[in-house]
Amino acid sequence: MTHRFAQFEIDEARRELRAGEQVLPLQPRVFDLLVFLAKNQERVVPKDELLDAVWPDVTVADGSLQRAVSLARTALAGVGAEDVIRTYNRQGYRLCAAQPPIPVADAGADVLEQARTAYAAGDWETVMARLETVDQIEGLGAEDLQRWAHAAQCAGKPHAAIPQLERAVAAYSVRGDRRRAAWTAILLGLLRVEWREPVLAKGWYHRATRLLADEPPCREKGYLDFLGARLAFQANDIENTLALARRARETGEQFNDPDLEGLGLVYTGESNLYLGHIREGLAAIDEAGASVVASGLSPWAGGLVYCSVIYSCMSRSDWHRATQWTDQFTRWSADKGTDGYPGLCRMHRAEVLTVRGDLAEAEVEIRGTIETLAQHAPWAEGDAWLVLGDILLAKGDYPAARAAYQHANQLGWESHFNIALLHFAEGDPTAAARLLTHAIAGNAWSCRARRGQALAYLAIVTTAIGRLDEARSAIAELKRDPDLISTPALQALLDRAQGELA
């Protein structure tokens, strides 16, 4: 049979997806997914039904379905057809042809009500389409502009939220609502942080600070502290990050704002980990992760919390924690019907595959992720290049690994620790020791999160060049603070260092 939707044609017999004369390559499961959705275009197909149809007689996790949908969307978007596969919160997926413009006669209050109903249901694509229609006809108020921006974030299009938020700030300011204008400025600051635009982020931070200067204690001041914490974290000012994060959490608790409380909590945890307060940090990190479900955090805040939790686990080689939180993140994202942080689960999966030694699959996964992150989550793009560098280092492709680390550096992700390991692999332990010593002494970003690893490797590389007193000193520091090596992987690294020294 042949099925048609939008500008595409699926030929089942030839197993081809065509856009005009172009045949789009698809993995077999992804092709089967599109065929089943094309056969059922008239309805929303539940997730369980799709799992049974595409993976018959095989038990797979929801994450496999999510990944297939993501690959299908990427293939369709590659020829200019975005948003063809719609996610319906708690229901499933539907294949939709490009929506025709809504006639002007049907717009106005009815269409605005449709947008607000879709917003409550989490149908983000419909929210954006309907609000855009109303905006073209009669313009939107500040509150609906914010709804449009929030829908864009939850649909995995954060950059599309920026112009709507800028208009909302102006609208609130015109009517003299300083607190809401400040709140929207804070959201713009957070988005600019994620788009690697720190100058603009600081500009919105200062604007919000001025707007809130004469306001009594309020939740908006808590979010201002959270934005300040993120800016301080990027500047490697961890002590200030901790103080601001704690204040944000306390404000969230005071004003019964679960989002703010969870965000403050996760940054409190990360800051403690970077300062070497491992137990306090892990307790806060785990509580923040649990709060996403327990307190019903929004898709935006919940996604940010989960990403921070998983990153912290990965940095400490805490694969047990990382696996559990990644599975939880995947289930939560599917349940929320949100693509607010596309690509991040795949990046973490590539890290796990690397540790397991599945390097070929890990490289395919991370290379497919980098482009997605560049488009939708650029703040994490540099991290993905570090992961690619680690994969190439493990494969023995040292020139390509160095290029990947240098690119990560250009994107703002300091890579001294990774490059030191590259020097050691290339047979230059002296250069590795010099770089590690400098990075640890200077509290470099790449070593603050993984001090246990850094000290263990310092012992290994200084042993290799006969500087045994330095190796003993590094091992002694690890033994004085066992929290630095409290995961099985880190303990194994310490055992290796002690073995080589012996």
CORTA-V646200 format. One record per backbone hydrogen bond with DSSP energy under -0.5 kcal/mol. CO is the residue of the C=O (numbers start at 1). NH is the residue of the N-H. Records with the same first field share a line. If there is no record, write none. Layout:
CO->NH / NH
//
This chain:
1->12
3->10
5->8
7->20
8->5
9->11 / 18
10->3 / 12
11->15 / 16
16->11 / 18
17->24
18->9 / 20
19->22
22->19 / 24
23->25
24->17
27->31
28->32
29->33
30->34
31->35
32->36
33->37
34->38
35->39
36->40
37->40
38->41
40->43
43->45
44->46
45->93
46->50
47->51
48->52
49->53
50->54
51->55
55->58
58->60
61->64 / 65
62->66
63->67
64->68
65->69
66->70
67->71
68->72
69->73
70->74
71->75
72->76
73->77
74->78
76->79 / 81
77->80
80->82
84->86 / 96
86->94
87->89
88->91 / 92
91->47
92->88
93->45
94->86 / 96
103->106 / 107
104->107
108->112
109->113
110->114
111->115
112->116
113->117
114->118
115->119
116->120
117->121
118->122 / 123
119->122
122->124
123->127
124->128
125->129
126->130
127->131
128->132
129->133
130->134
131->135
132->136
133->137
134->138 / 139
135->139
141->145
142->146
143->147
144->148
145->149
146->150
147->151
148->152
149->153
150->154
151->155
152->157
153->156
154->339
157->160
158->161 / 162
159->162 / 163
160->164
161->165
162->166
163->167
164->168
165->169
166->170
167->171
168->172
169->173
170->174
171->175
172->177
173->176
176->178
177->181
178->182
179->183
180->184
181->185
182->186
183->187
184->188
185->189
186->190
187->191
188->192
189->193
190->194
191->195
192->197
193->196
194->379
197->201
198->202
199->203
200->204
201->205
202->206
203->207
204->208
205->209
206->210
207->211
208->212
210->213
212->215
218->221 / 222
219->223
220->224
221->225
222->226
223->227
224->228
225->229
226->230
227->231
228->232
229->233
230->234
231->235
232->237
233->236
236->238
237->241
238->242
239->243
240->244
241->245
242->246
243->247
244->248
245->249
246->250
247->251
248->252
249->253
250->254
251->255
252->257
253->256
256->258
257->261
258->262
259->263
260->264
261->265
262->266
263->267
264->268
265->269
266->270
267->271
268->272
269->273
270->274
271->275
272->277
273->276
276->278
277->281
278->282
279->283
280->284
281->285
282->286
283->287
284->288
285->289
286->290
287->291
288->292
289->292 / 293
290->293 / 294
291->295
292->297
298->302
299->303
300->304
301->305
302->306
303->307
304->308
305->309
306->310
307->311
308->312
309->313
310->314
311->315
312->316
313->318
314->317
317->319
318->322
319->323
320->324
321->325
322->326
323->327
324->328
325->329
326->330
327->331
328->332
329->333
330->334
331->335
332->336
333->337 / 338
339->342
341->344
343->347
344->348
345->349
346->350
347->351
348->352
349->353
350->354
351->355
352->356
353->357 / 358
354->357
357->359
358->362
359->363
360->364
361->365
362->366
363->367
364->368
365->369
366->370
367->371
368->372
369->373
370->374
371->375
372->376
373->377
377->380
378->381 / 382
380->384
381->385
382->386
383->387
384->388
385->389
386->390
387->391
388->392
389->393
390->394
391->395
392->396 / 397
393->396
396->398
397->401
398->402
399->403
400->404
401->405
402->406
403->407
404->408
405->409
406->410
407->411
408->413
409->412
412->414
415->419
416->420
417->421
418->422
419->423
420->424
421->425
422->426
423->428
424->427
428->432
429->433
430->434
431->435
432->436
433->437
434->438
435->439
436->440
437->441
438->442
439->444
440->443
444->447 / 448
445->449
448->451
450->454
451->455
452->456
453->457
454->458
455->459
456->460
457->461
458->462
459->463
460->464
461->465
462->467
463->466
466->468
467->471
468->472
469->473
470->474
471->475
472->476
473->477
474->478
475->479
476->480
477->481
481->484
482->485
483->486
487->491
488->492
489->493
490->494
491->495
492->496
493->497
494->498
495->499
496->500
497->501
498->502
//
